[in-house]
Amino acid sequence: MQGIPTPERAWLEHFFAAPNALRWEALVNRSAAPAWLAQVTPWIDLFIQRQGQVPIVLPMFDEHGPCMWYAAAVDPHVAVALGEELNGFIGPSYSDFRGHPHPIDLNDPIEAALHARFGPHVYRIMPQHESARANMTRALSLYLGLLRRRPAIQDRTQQPFGKLRADFDRALLAGNELVASQLLEAMCASGRVNAEQRKFLEIRWFAGLGRQQELAHNATLLKAVMDLSLPPQTIADLVDALYVTFVAGVEEQAPREVAAVFQRHIGQHFGALFKERKGVRQPNVLKAFFLYEATREVPNPSRIQQIEAAYPDDPQGRRLFQHWAEQLLRAAKTQVVEDRAAAASQAIADDDYETAAQLYLQMLPELAAYSGLLRCVGELDDPVLTAQVREVLGAIPAPIVEQLGTRDRKRLAGLQGPAPSPVAPTSAPGWLEWAQDVASHRYAGKDILVLMDAVARWPIEDYVHEATKCADLVSVVGNADSKASMVFRDAFPQFVDFFVNRPPSPVRGFIPLYAMLIKMVAWNGGASADELELVAALLLSMSGAVPDKTTYVDTLDDLGEILNANRAATNIDWAINVAELLAIYPAPDQEARLRFFAAALDLVRANSHRISVAQRRVLQLLAQDYQCEDLLAGLPEPTTAVETQLAAFTGLIAIYSLTEPAAQRARDVLRSLLPHAHIELSADTVATDRLRHLSSKADVFVFAWRSSKHQAYFCVKEYRAGRPLSMPPGKGAASIVQAALAAIEEARLH
């Protein structure tokens, strides 16, 4: 306990103060009970020796000894590992700990001190019952021994930036806010992210977690970036958030009313966001750009035509565009005289090189036309237009050549010289073309960078009605060699985001893609917690699209392989949740479904000493669904039980989930455990009066965050008015029940 740096001493003095029964003075002069000192000083010594590169776990004491523990880490990666390891050493066997960060109460001086030192990377662990204290003390002593033997942690900032970014995208897709926040900080600490790029990542964080309304109301962040040249993904995230928040709810009203709403909330304040479209073709983005042009004092007719032409194959959306154009542009059409040079420049800014080239061809023989064509020729996808432009550039008059700038002369020399060596593509018009180029090894190691830049431009509507295109994509990915397969594996987050998150509902034509992505994880063996949640999301989409028997059986075999490769106590909830999904939806093959449930039960038996009451009750209901109650024979009862104080709970529990059968099952389990509680369910996708009432009145509100709609989330957050919102890591009944019980216990202790 000697030589503690002043910054460390500051937060430790606050931690070992009231209401902690062990005080700092007694710790320093070693006048405290030896058993108490033995649980504290080794942790502090190791933390100081390793200069904060290891986690620290410190107990809070009452008169009988340690009554709860706080665990924390400085580094976000160490914090993630800490959560996983604590779950393994303690987990539900002895405590309420489920691997989630503790929501800090800054009015609590002890928690405020921890937050000042460790930020959000703090966990709190409560024993399940009095007798669990000694068991937890022994388990944490073993964990300390492990940390002592573990070699010093290398500088985490040296982890490949690409891996950090891929993990960040996976965490966003899985709705894992803590890990996404930690990875965001790790990327920024790597030295590879400047101030502008940090803002782009923060915008992705908001959008990726479905917090469009928070993003749209964050005027400081929006105004900090709107004058910059934004990446396509950032344009898509920002403009979609603004449109969803302010316009989507009124777009069916009279066009002039829609335009007035757009102008009042978006156009007046954030017009600079619309200077470049960068080829983004997502419907909400195109609608917003259309309204921006339509509400300008002098609309750009060429740009409006580009936006209309870029709109995906969606008859309803096209009818809306036509209706808006008829009402909003009728008066403007007689006033506008098009400036072709300005229109061509705008087309380039929007990455619409075909339109720009056609405008420049109309401007010939102006110098600006030749310069513009030289800029466009390498970006054109239309072979006929490309040939026409090359023919024009091959006959540039000598006086024009003399007036060209240095860059344009180099471009011209490149066209007129011998055929250049094949150049790695810098973009792709769609998934199939990108996958074909990956399979042909054309991207020179920049495959994922090209995808991340391009995927934000592609609309999902181009694939919803193109089953053949999806089948071709599956064929390319499935037949790729090992090198290309690694690229496709790294693109897993982009695949899931595009084909699972973007469609409003599961698409039958995507079933081969869903199956391919699940198989991709099965082939890889070990999977992270976020990847396992994404597998569950893929299964949910596939089940909703109703697969045929062959695909169903093959996919369940893959799920069995994933379960076998990830047989850990921390994955029990995942296995139960997947078994529950399989029970909810029709089963083309009952035997295949039962095999997975039996495998999940095998994992449960191997960790029977860790099973909670909630998990056991859900398993009993599932066994009834599967008509195999006998499989539970011999499974010991949980060593922990719902305490009398919890069972006496008489308050209101609200459960929000769009997976209604899971919510109903959770309600049934909670009713059996808490017979005096009142339990209400909600699956409202918008802010209804009932949802507002539940949010404001519920003593405990469980929001199944992987099964939600954005509007509902913001309604609940607003009407909770700062009161806790329990967000389980999964959407299954076991996760929901355990989240509710933990929330009741925490409320009781406070």
N, C-alpha and C positions, 0 to 999 in steps of 0.2 A: 504493500500500500504506500510505498515511498515513491517520490518523484512523479506524482500525478500532474500532468500539465494543467495550467490554470483553466483553459477552456473546458477540459473534462471535469475538473473539480466543480465548476460552476453548476453544471446540470446534475452532477451526482449529489451535491449538497441539497438541491431542491428535491431530488428523488427521495433521499433519506431524511425526510422531514415529515411533520404531521400531514396526513393521518398514518404514515408508516410507523409502526411501533419500533423499528430499528432506526436510530438516529445517526446522523453523520459523525457526531462527536464520539459516540460509542463504537463506531466502526473504526475510526482513526486511532483512538487510544486503546482499542481492543478490549474494552470493558464489557462488551456484549457477550451473550452466551456463546460458547465455542461452536455449538451446533449451528447457530445462526451465522456466525462468521464464516464457517466452512461452506455455506451456500452462497456467499457473496464475494469474498475477497478473491477466490481463484478466477472468477469471471472477470472482475475488474483488472486483475493482474494480466490476464491473457489479452484482454482488449487493449491495454496500454502497450504491452510488449509488441503486439502485432500492428500497432499504430492504426487501430480502427479497421483493419482489413478482415477481421472476423466479427461475427455477430456477438451480441451480449444478451444474456437472459438474467434478469434480476427479480427477486421476489419482493412482494409487499407483505409485511408481517402484521399479524394481530397478536393478542396476548398469548395465543396458543402456538404460534409459529407462522410459517408462510401460508397466506390465504389466497393469493393470486400472483401471477407472474406477468412481467412485461418483457417482450423480446424485441430487439431492434437491430438494425444494420445501417451502415452509412451508404454502402454501395447498392444500387438497385438490383444487380444480379445476385449479390450475396443475400439480399432481402428475399428474393424469390426462392433461392435455395433454402433459406432459413424456414420459410413457411412450409415447404415440402418436407424438410427433415423433422420439424416439430410435429407435423402430421404423422410421420412415421414412428417417432419415439413416443408420442403421447396420444394424439388423435382423439377419437371418440371414446376410447377405452376408459380414460380417467377424467376427461375434460370436455368443455364445450367447444374446443378449438377445431375449426374446419379449414384452416389455411387462409382465412380472409383477414385483411388488415383491420385494425381497430379504428373506428371513427373517433378522432381525437376531440376531446372536450377542452377547449382552450381556457375555459373558466376553472378547470382543475389545475392547480399549480404543478402537480407532478406530471400530468400528461402534457401540459404546455412546455415544461422543461424538456421532455422527451422529443416533442415536435420541433423545438428549436434546434436540437442537436441532430435528429435523424429524419426530419421531414415526415413524409407519409409512411415511412418504412417501419412501422411500429405494429406489433401484435400484442393482444392481451389474452391470457389463458386463465380460465376459471375452472377449478376442480368440480367434477360432477357431484361430489358429496364429500363429507368430512374425511371418510376413510381413504379417499383418493389422494389426499395431500402427500402422504408418505410415498405412495407409488409414483407420483409425479416427481417428487424430490429425487428418488432413485433414478428415474428415467432421465432427468436432466443432468444428473451426475455422469451417467453413461455418455450423454451427448457432449458434455464438456470434455470428457476423455477423448472422444472422437476428434473434436476440434483441435485439441492439443497435439494429437498424432498427425493431423493433416498438414501437409507442407504449406508453407506460406503461399497465399494467393497471389498469382501474378497480376500485373496491371490489366484490369478488365477492359481498359480503353483500347487495348491492342487487339481485341476480338474483331474479326473482319466486319467492316461496316455493313456489307451486304447481308450478313447473317443477322445483325442487329435489326436491319430494316425489315427483313423477312419475318423475324419473330414479332416485331412491332405490328406488322400487317395481320399476322395470325391472332395476336392478342385483341386487336380491334374487331376482327371478325367474330371472335368468340365472346365479345363483350367484356373482356377482362380488363377493367379500367386500371386496376393497380399495376399489373404487369405492363400494360401499354404506357402508363405514366413513367414507370421505371426505365423502360427501354427508350422512351423519348429523351429522358435525362442522360442516359448512357450514350445515345447518338450525339447529343449536343456536347457531351464531355469528351468525345473522341477526337475533337479537333478538325473534323471533316464537315462541320455544319457552321455556316456563317449566320449572321443575325437575320438575314432575309429568309434563309432556308429553315431556320428555327420556326419562324412564323408560319411558313408553309406546312411544316410538320404539326404545329399546334392546330392549324385549320383541319388537317387530316384527322387529328385526334378527335376533335369535336364531331366532324362528319362521320367518321368511322364508328363512333360509339352511338350514333343516332341522335346527337344533340344539336339538330339543325336550328331549333329555336334559340338555344343559348348562343350559337354561332351568329345567327342573324341579328341578335340584339347586342352583340359585342362590337359596338361601333368603334371602339379604340383599335381593336385588331383589324377590322375591315379597312378603316381609314389608313392604317399603317402600311397596308399592302396594295391598296387599289390603284396607286399610281405606278406600281412596278409592272414589269413584264412577267406575267404569271405562268407557271406550268399548266398544261391542260387539266391535270387532276385538281389543282387549286381552283381554277376557273369553275370546273364542274361542282366542286364542293361548295364554294361560296354562292354561286348563282342559284344552284339548286336549293340551298338553305334559305336564301332570301325569297325565292319563288314559293317554296312550300309554306313558309311562315306567313307571308303577307298576301299571296295571290291565289294559291291553289284552291282555297276555300270559296273564292268568289268568281272563278273563271267561267262559270256557266251563266253569270249575270250578263246584263247588256254590255256590249263591247266598250262603250264609252265609260261605263262605271268601272269595268275592269282596268281600263287604261288609267283612270283617275286614281284608283287604288295603287297601281304600280308606280305612277309618278309620285304620289304622296309619300310612299314608304321606301321606294327604291331609287327611282330615277333622279329625284332631287338631291339625294344624299350620296349615292354610290355610282353615279353615271360613268366615272372613270373605269369601273370594272368592265364596261362593255366596249372598250376600244379594241380588244382582240378576242376572237372566239377560239383560235388555235385548233379549228377543225372539230371541236366537241359537238357531238350529235345527239346527246341525251335530250329527250323531249322537253323536260322542264327548262333546261338551259336554252334550247331553241325558242321556246315560248317567251322566255324573259328577254332574249335578244330581239325577238320580233316586236314585243311591246316597247322596248327601248327605242327602236327605230321608228315605230309608228307614232310615238309620242314626241319625237323631236320636232323642232320648229320646221326644219327642212329634212324630211326623210330621205334616205339613200335607197332609191328603187332597186339598184343592182344588188345591194346587200340584202334587201328584203327578199328578192328572188332567190338569192343563194340560200337564205335560211329556209325558205319554203321548199327548195329543191333538196336540202339536206335532211328534211324531216323523214324519219323512218317509215316503214310500211305499216301505218296505223290509220285506218280510215276515219276513226272518230277524231283523232288529232288533226288530220288534214281538213276535215270539215270545220273544226274549230278555227283553224288558221284562215280558211276561206271566209268564214263569217266575220272574223276580225278585220280581214283585209277589206272586205266590202264596206264595212261601217267606218273604219278608221282612216282608210287611205283614199276614200272617194274624193274628198275635197283636195287632198294633197296632190293627186295625180295631175291636175291641171296646172299646178304651180311649179313642179320640179323640172329643172333642166339638168340632166345628169352630167357631172364632171367625170369623164371617163378615167382620167389619170388618178383622181382621188378615189374613184370606185375600185380601180385596179390595185392601188396601194392598200385599200381596206381589205380587198380579197386576199392579198398576200398575208396581211396581219391575221386574218381568220384561217390561214392555211388552206384556202380554196384556190389552188394554183390553176386549175382548169378554167375557172371564171376569169382569173387575172390574165391568163394567156389569151383568152378570147378577146378581152377588152384591149389588150396591147396590140393584137393583130388588127383591130379596128382603128388604132391610132397611128399605124404606119403611114408615112415614113418618118415620124418624129423620132428624135434621138432617145427620148424617154421610153418609147415603145421597144426599141432594140435592147436597151438596158434592162427593161422589165422582162422581156422574153428570155434573156440570158439568165436572169434570176430564176425563172420558172422552169426551164427546160429539164433540169435534173430532178424535179419533184413531180412531174406529170405521170399519171397512171394510165391515161387514155392513149393507146398506141397510135390511133389516127391523128389525134391532135399533136402528139409528140413528133410524128413524121412531118406534119405541116410546119411546126415551129422550127425544126431542124433545117428544113428546106429554105425557110426565110433567112435563118441565121447563116446558112451557107452562102448566101448571096448578098451580104451586107455591103453597101457601097463604100469605097475607100474613104471618101470624106467623112462618113459616119464613124468608121473605125478609128480615124485620127482623133475624134472627139470623145471616144469612150474613155472611161476612167481605168486606172490600173487593174482593179479587180475584174472589171468586165472584159478587159483584153485577155486576162489569164483564162477566164471562162471560155472566151471565143477560141483561144489557142487550144484549149483542151478539146473543144468540139471538132476543130479542123485538123488536129494532128492524128497520128495513128490510133487505132482503137485502144482505149485504155484497159488496163487490167480490171477484172471484176472488182467492184467496190462493195464493201459490206453495206447492206441496206440500213438506213437510219430510221425507218418507220415501216408500218404494215397497215393495209386497209382493213384487216379483220383477223379473227382468231385463226382461221384455216391457213391464211397466207403466212401468218407469223409462224405457226407450227411447221409448215412445210419448209420455211427458211431455216428453222432450228434443226429440223431433221437433216437438212442439207449442209449444216454447219456454215451458214453464210454470215453470221453476225459477229464473228471474230471475238467471241467472249463477251459481247455486250447484249446477249439475248434478253436478259431480264430488264436491263435499262431501257431497251427499245420497247418491251412490253409495257413497262410502267408508264412510259411516256404516251404510248398509243392507246392503251385500253380505256382510258377515260374518254376518248373520242368516240368509241364504238357504242352504238345503241343496242340494247338487248332485243329490241323489236326486230332487228335484222335476222335474228336466229329463232325467235319463237315459232315462226311458221315455216322454218327451213329445216325439216328433219333430216334431209339428205346432207345438208352442210354439217350438221352436228355429227352424223354418222361418219362422214369423211374425216372430221376432226378427231374422233375417237380412233379411227383406223390409223391416222398418222401418228398419234401419240402412242397407241398400243404397239405399233411395229417399229418404233424408234430404236436406234442402237443405244448402248449404255451411256455414251456421252450425252446424247440428246435427251435420254430419259432423266438424267440428273437435272437438266435444265427444266424439264416439265415438272419434276418434283419440286424444284425451287419456286416454280410458278403456281404451286398449289393455292396460296392465298388469293391470287388474282382469279384463278378458275372459280373458286368458291364464291368470291364476292360477285363475280359477273353472273354466273349461272344459278346461284342460289339466292343471293340477296336482292338482286335487281328485279327479277320478275315478281309481280304482285302475288302470284300463286304458283305452285309447282307446275311444270310444263311436261307433258307426256313425252314430247320429242327429246327432252333432255335426260330421260332415264338412262340411256347408255353412258352419258357424261357423268351422272351421279354415280353409277356403278364403277366407272373407270377411276374416279377420284377416290372412292373408298378402297378400291384395289391398290391404288398408288400408296396409300398409307399402310395397307397390309404388307405390301412388298418391302416397305422400308423397315419393318420391325418395330422397334421402340418408337413411341410417339409422346409428344409433350401433352400436358393437360389441355392446352388450347386446341391442339390437333384432334384430340379425342372428342372435344365438344363440337368441332367442325364435322367430324364423322357422324355424330348424332344429328347435326343439322342436315347433312346430306341424306341420311336415312329418312328423316322426317319428310324431306322434299320428295324422295323416291317413293315413299309409302303413299303420300298424297297424290302422286301421279299414277299409281296403280301399275306396278311392274308385272310382266308375265312370269310364269313359274320358273323358267330357266334362269332369268336374271335374278329373281328373288333368291333362289337356292344358292346361286353363285355368290351373291352379295352376302348372304348369311354365313357362308363358308369363310369369306374374307373377314367378316366381323368376328368370327371365332378365332381366326389367326391373330387379329388385332388384340383381342382379349387375352389370348395365350401369351403374346409377346409383351403384354403390359400387366402382368399379374402382380399387382401391388395393392396393399390395403387402401391406399389413397384413391384407387380407381373403382372401389366397390360401388360408390354412388353412380358412377358412369355406367357400370355394367347393369345395375338395377334399372336405371333410367332407360337404357337401350331395350332391355327386356320389356319394360312397360310400353315403349313405343311400338314394339312388335305385337304386344297384346292388344293395343288400341286399334290398330289398322287391320284390314283383311289380310289373311295369310294364304297365299297361293299354295303353300306347302306347310302343313301343320308340323310335320316331323322335323323339318329344318328349323322351324321356330323353337320347337321344344328342345332341340339339341343346344341352341344358344342359351336358353334358360338354364338347362342342366349345367352348362359350362360356367354360367354366372354363379349358380349355387355352389359349384366346386370352389370357386374363388372365395365365396362367403365362408364355406366350411374351413378352408385353410386359414381364415382370419376370424374364426367365430368369437374369439375373446375380444375382438374389436367392434363387434356389431352393436349398433345402438337399438334402442327400443323402436324408434321410428323405422329404421331399416327392416327390422324383424316384422313389424306390422305390415309394411308394404309388401314384403315377400309373401306373407300369408295370403294377401289379396291376389297377388300375381299367381300363386300356386292354384288358387281357385279358378282364375282366368284360364290357366293352362291345363286345368283339370288333372293336377298331379300333386295333390296335397301330401301324398305319401313321400315325395322327394324331400320334404322338410323333416321327416322323421330322423331323429338322432341329432338334429341341429340344436345345440344347447341354447337355453334362454340367455338373453343379454345379461352381462354382469352388472350393468347399470339399469336403473329404473327411473321413471319420472317421479321426482320427489313429491311429497305430500303438498308442499307449498305451491308447486306448479299445478298439480292436479286440481287444486282448489281455485284456480284462476277463473274469474267470472266475467272477464272483459270481452270486448268485441275484437275478433281477428278477421281482417280482410285479406283475401288472397286474389291477386290479379294475375291471370295467365290466359294466353290464347290457346294453350293446349288444354282444353276444358276437361277431358277425361282425367288427366293427371291432377288437375285442381280438385275435381270431385273426389278422387281417391285420397288426396291429401286431407280434404275436409272430413272424410269418413274416418281416417286414422286419427286425426286430431280430436274428433268427437269421442272416440273410444278412450283417448288418453286424458282429455280435458272435458269431462262430462258437463261441467257447469259453464263452459265458454259458449259464446255466440259467434258463429262463423259464417261469413258472407263471401260469395265469389263474385268476381267481375271479369268480363271479357270484352268490355266496351272499347272500341278502337278510337273513339274520340271522347272529348270532355263532356260527358253527360251529367245531368243533375245527380243521378245516383252515384256516379263515380266521385263527384265532388263531395257528396255527403259522406260516403265511406272514408274518403281520404281525411276529412276533417274530424270524424268521430271515432275512428278505429283506434283501439289501444295498441294494437300491433298490426302493421301493414306489411304483408309479404308481397313483393313485386318480382315476379319471375322474369328477370331482366333479359333472358335469352328467348323470351316468348312474349314480345310486347310491341306496341305501336308507339311512335314518338309522341303523338298528341296526348295519349293517355299518360305517358311518363311525366310530361310537363304539368299536366293537370294534377297528378298525384303529388308531385314535388311542391307545387304551389300551395295546395290545400293542406298539406301536412304542416306547413308553416314552421319548418325547422325541426319538427319532431322526427325521430328515427324512421328510416325506411329500410326494411330488411330485404336484401337482394341476394337470393341464393345463387350459387354458381351454375346450377343446372335447372332444367325445366320439368324434371320428373317429380313425382310425389315425395320421394325420400328427401330430396333436397329441400323442397318446400316445407315439409314437416319439421325438419331439423332446424331450418332458419326460424320458423315460428317459435319453437321451444327455446332456442337460444335468445331470441328477442324478449320473450317473457321472463327468462332467467335474469337477463341484464336489467330489465326494468325493475324486477323485484329487488335486486342488489342495490339499485340506486334509490 
